Amino acid sequence: MIKRDLKDNFQISISGQDTWYDMSVPGSAMDTFCKEGILPDPYYGMNEYKWTEFWKNDFDIRSTFSVSAEEIASEEILLTFYGIDTVADVFLNGKKLGHTENMHRTWVYQVKELVKEGENLLELHIASPVKFIETYKPEKGREIHFTNTGTTSGSQYIRKAHSMFGWDWGPKLPDAGLFRGVELCCFDTARLGESLIRQKHVDGAVTLHIGSEIEKADGQVVKAGNTAMQSNGNSAAQPESGDSAQPGVSGLQLFYELRDPSGALIYTGADSDIKVTNPALWWPNGYGKQPLYTLTIQLKAGETVLDTREYPIGLRTVTVSREDDQWGQEFAIMVNGVKIFARGADYIPDDCFYPRITREILERDVNACVFANFNCLRVWGGGYYPSDEFYALCDEYGILLWEDLMYACNIYDVTPDFAENIAIEAKDNILRFRNHACLGLICGNNELECAWTDWKDAQGHAPSLKRDYLYQFEFLLADVVKENAPDAFYWPSSPSSGGSFDNPCDENRGDCHYWDVWHGQKPFSEYMKHYFRFCSEFGFQSLPSIKTVETFTGEKDRNLFSRVMESHQKNPAANGKILYYLSETFRYPKDLESLIFLSQILQGYAMKEATEHWRRNRGRCMGSIYWQFNDNWPVASWSSMDYYGRYKALHYMAKGFCDNVAGSIEKKETHIGFWISNETLDPVTVKAKIAVKTLDFQVIEEQEVSKEVPALSAECLFEKEYKELIAGRDDSVFFVVEYEYEQNGQKVSKKEFETFVPVKYLELKDPAFKVTENADGSVSIQTDTFVPYCMLEGISADTIWNENVVAFTDKEAVTLVPVENQKISRDGVRIYDIYHTYH
């Protein structure tokens, strides 16, 4: 077999023009024309709108590639496109290969009869996505008038990442091109197709059942290995052992090799049922390790190896428990029989330039998840299906994935052609990620079910379109999942109580999205009134770092209500909401940098309050996934990590409130309780020193408590009413808990604080920080007065410290250390604190 990427000699042109520009693959029109300076960087200033007319163009892409005599002699030659964006006609040597209308699919063409030895001409004509949706004509009576906030009308008619047409955090940049690679594959006799690797966990051992497909050179597909297992739709139920017969193709055999995580060989042979005794189980981040076995499958003809595929395998069971209980019906991700509390955020595409979403960016993302003690990401349905590298990284680092199929906040015209198109799309992608240990569940869509029941703008559409929703997500796509990933848990929509328009926002069943805080402008205390079974979306906006703001503004634009700043804020009235919430907690800031800092603290505090509340109610609530993890351009948004990978205050704060063992303070006016959430598999003994202090650190009252907190639980260690103690001085005292416990033989020390009045009413003093920048890049800070929030930022390098957003509750110095392999800002740091936002 000969397999190679085609990535040289590609050029792109606007259709009808004779000027061609060199294009990289992966590459796109926007990437090329921006590099060439034909149009300006869409991320700067108001440049996004200078691209609007550009998207009405069609584009032509061409490339020449050489085929050798050895390749031409192969029995079969396949040309595979892993990402054509989007509506395209594909030609080889002047002959049409096919037509594409889905960027989410893999397109494979048999080209044995069309290629020639020597130079070959590959051409694509890509139609304007804007013109495509403008000219789409649904059947009379089935028109769709719904348009989601910030998006282009009609974007649901094309199978292209919805967020390319804008969102309430992203620009309208519907790119075109080849956002993934192009491959030429030449082979004789047969090659390996996809394999389904199922696991049976019994009596402390795991048996792998391997069913494979073999693609013959004549185009026939033969099933081989263990193909007798029936779909059961739930990984909690185990597959039955099946037939391990070799394929019914004369002279062909499959051989298997399994190596343990250390690389030691534990099986080699032709049996497609492989038993692993004493298995090392794969766990999500925080619950254990992520050992990966390596399964190698070889297709042989006699002694000749025709093809080889390799799969990293994490041995685990995953499902979602929906047991009835005293509150209704739980929704808990269950790994290896353990119900975990899911902690993480919602992932969107990392860029509007999809070719820029490289392995380096994806590794940055997954490292950021581990830093913040996430065990889960939700891949949101309005973007794209990530690359294979993304799923491999999540396997390696223990990040469970809630994987949406790519549908969000829309209504769809499900014609027979559309149904066929999306069924193949789902299969293409499920085959890519179904064997990954990180796959937690597959969800049909984002917010479509609740749109039909609760959204005013979604009402008034044809009943047949509502019927189509049920067909699309509760039958067609559910069946594709069941057939191709029989052990994956399928959930029809998010939020949902289980489907069929049965009160999808029911707080006592299924998952919920909660937006009364932020969109509804309700106070943070409103979170305490809700006990969702699993909150898969909730959020609060903030501004990005001043360094990020400087990348898209001139000095004259650096005002919250300038045209440029408002253009980089896609949620209507959001800047006003930031100021509204700020007025509830902090004093009016003196400048933009202070406003940025305060907005980030507000965001972090909001997500902290909600997550801690739900963790205190573990068992009733089993998941807290905040909106959102990342950005696709430099913007004010709900993200905790901005477009450039700079951690906002929220991301640093999440490291604390998502930690496996985390303390939290529950305050009800002057009544305070201190809780420990223990999300480990072992009990922990926590010792805590609890105090009320003046702002200059004089202790008014102090006491100590100690308690063993069981595994996978939340316990209240202390509670007290402080009304009398703080009477007449509530603006000059604060509450603090210093606590410690042992983890992996190491003592861990932490603290939590709370104030009795909003911070704006505290009589804060100038902290007059004593700052020492050490040779190793660490920064030590000391002060003689209470500082509720202090944050460091490198002036040049985007240094990530082991902790940030710290409180000073005593005179001890706090030292912030750069995490491993971080660039150090040698020209100094900025220090932000509350007092200096208004002084």
URWO-V703175 format. One line per field, one symbol per residue. phi: phi as a letter, one per 40 degrees, with the letter a starting at -180 (. if undefined). psi: psi as a letter, one per 40 degrees, with the letter a starting at -180 (. if undefined). Layout:
phi = ???
psi = ???
This chain:
phi = .bbacbabgcbbacdgbccbbcbcbcaaccccccccgcbcdcccfbcdcccdcdccccbbbaabacbccccccccbbbbbbcacbbcabbbbfgbccibbaaccbbbbbcbdcbcbcgcbbbbbbbcdccccccccbccdgbcbbcbcdgbcdgcccbcaddcccgacabccbccaibcbcbbbbbabgaacccbbbbbbbafgbbbcbbbbbbccccgcbbcagcbccccbgacccbcccbcbccccbdgbabbbbbbcdcgccbaaibccbbcbcfccccbcdgbicbcbcbbbbbbbbgccccabbbbcbbcabbabcbccacbiacbbcbbfgbcbccbiaccbdcacccccccddcccdccccccdcgcbabbccccbacccdccccccdcbgbcbcbcccaafabbcccdccccccccdccdccccbcccccccabbcabgccccccbcdcccgcddcccccdcccbbbdcccccccbbccccbbcabcabhhgfcfccdcbagbbbbbcchdcfccdccdccbbdcaccaaaacaccddccdccbbcdcccbdbcccccccaccdgccccdccccccbbccccaccccddccccddcccccdcccccccbdhcbbabbccacabbacacaccbbcdcgcccddccccdccbccbbcabbbbfbcbbbbbbbbbcbcbcbbbbbabbccbgcccaaabbaacbcdfabbccaaacbdccbdgaccbbababbbaabafgbcbbaabbabcbddcccccbccfdcbbccccgcbbbaabacbcabbbaccbcccbccaafbbbbacccbbbbccdgccbccchbcbbacdccbb
psi = hhhihheifhiiihheiehiihhihiiidddddddeediiheehbeddeeedddeeiiihhiiiiihiddddeidhhhhhheghhdhihhihfehhdahifheeihhhhhedediihahihhihhhihddddddehhiihefihehhiheihheeeehgihdedeiafeiigggiiageiihhhhhiiciihaiihhihhhhfeihhhhhhiihhieeeihhiiageehiheehediiiiiahfiiifhheiihiihhiideehheihaehehhhhifihihiiheeaighhihhhhhhihbehhdihihhhhhhiihahhfiiaeebhighhhhfehhihhhaihhiieidgdeegidddddddddddddefieiihhieebihiidddddddddefhihhhiighhfihiggidddddddddddddddddedehdehdihhdihfddddddehdeeieihdddddddddddeccddddddddgeehhhhdihiieeaffggeeheeiaiihhedhcdefiideddeeifidhhehiihiiiiidddddeeiideeghdfidddddfgehheddddddddddddiihididddddddddddddddddddddddddfhddhfhhhihidiieihihaeiehadeehhiddddddddeeidhhiihhhgbehhihihhgfieiiihhhihhihiiefehhdiiiiihihhiifihihdiiihedddehefeeeiihihhiiihhfeihhhiiiiiieiiddeigiihefhhhhhideeihhhiieihhdhhhihhdcighhidiigiiheaeiihhhhhiifiihgeeiiihhiddeee.
